[in-house]
Amino acid sequence: MLEDNLLTLTVRDNGLGLPEVTKHTTFGLRGMKERIEMLSGEFMVHSHPNEGTELTARIPLPNSQEEER
């Protein structure tokens, strides 16, 4: 979804969920979090056993008027 120059991406599954979401969670998720934060964005993981997992990334996009300057 794109709203007010903020791109929001959400991915959900209905699987087993991650056993525990911590700062030590898999390298792939940590890498995505680092890359999104480098863009001044935020990355969230919500997961509970047997309830699936939801990943949300919010990334601010440059204002097109600022780019023209």
C-alpha positions as CSV (number, residue, x, y, z in Angstrom):
1,M,0.0,0.0,0.0
2,L,1.3,3.5,-0.8
3,E,0.0,6.4,1.2
4,D,1.5,9.8,1.9
5,N,4.9,8.8,0.5
6,L,5.0,5.7,2.9
7,L,5.2,2.3,1.3
8,T,3.7,-0.4,3.6
9,L,4.3,-4.1,2.7
10,T,2.7,-6.9,4.8
11,V,3.2,-10.6,4.3
12,R,1.2,-13.2,6.4
13,D,1.1,-16.9,6.6
14,N,-1.0,-19.3,8.6
15,G,1.8,-21.8,9.3
16,L,3.4,-22.9,12.5
17,G,4.8,-19.5,13.4
18,L,8.3,-18.9,14.7
19,P,9.2,-20.5,18.0
20,E,10.5,-17.2,19.4
21,V,11.1,-13.8,17.7
22,T,14.2,-12.2,19.0
23,K,17.1,-10.1,17.8
24,H,18.8,-13.4,17.0
25,T,16.1,-14.6,14.7
26,T,17.3,-16.0,11.4
27,F,19.9,-14.2,9.3
28,G,17.4,-13.6,6.5
29,L,15.0,-11.6,8.7
30,R,17.8,-9.8,10.4
31,G,19.2,-8.8,7.0
32,M,15.8,-7.5,5.8
33,K,15.4,-5.5,9.0
34,E,18.8,-3.9,8.5
35,R,18.2,-3.0,4.9
36,I,14.8,-1.5,5.6
37,E,16.2,0.5,8.5
38,M,19.0,1.8,6.3
39,L,16.2,3.4,4.2
40,S,14.8,5.1,7.4
41,G,12.0,2.5,7.5
42,E,10.8,0.1,10.1
43,F,10.4,-3.7,10.0
44,M,8.2,-5.7,12.4
45,V,7.7,-9.4,12.9
46,H,4.7,-10.8,14.8
47,S,4.6,-14.5,15.3
48,H,3.1,-16.9,17.8
49,P,3.4,-20.7,17.7
50,N,0.6,-22.3,15.7
51,E,-0.8,-18.9,14.7
52,G,1.4,-18.0,11.7
53,T,3.7,-15.1,11.1
54,E,3.2,-11.6,9.9
55,L,6.0,-9.4,8.5
56,T,5.4,-5.7,8.0
57,A,7.8,-3.2,6.4
58,R,7.2,0.5,6.3
59,I,9.5,2.5,4.0
60,P,9.3,6.3,3.5
61,L,9.6,7.2,-0.2
62,P,11.3,10.4,-1.4
63,N,8.9,13.3,-2.2
64,S,8.9,13.7,-6.0
65,Q,9.1,17.5,-5.6
66,E,12.2,17.2,-3.5
67,E,13.9,15.0,-6.2
68,E,13.4,17.7,-8.8
69,R,15.5,20.2,-6.8
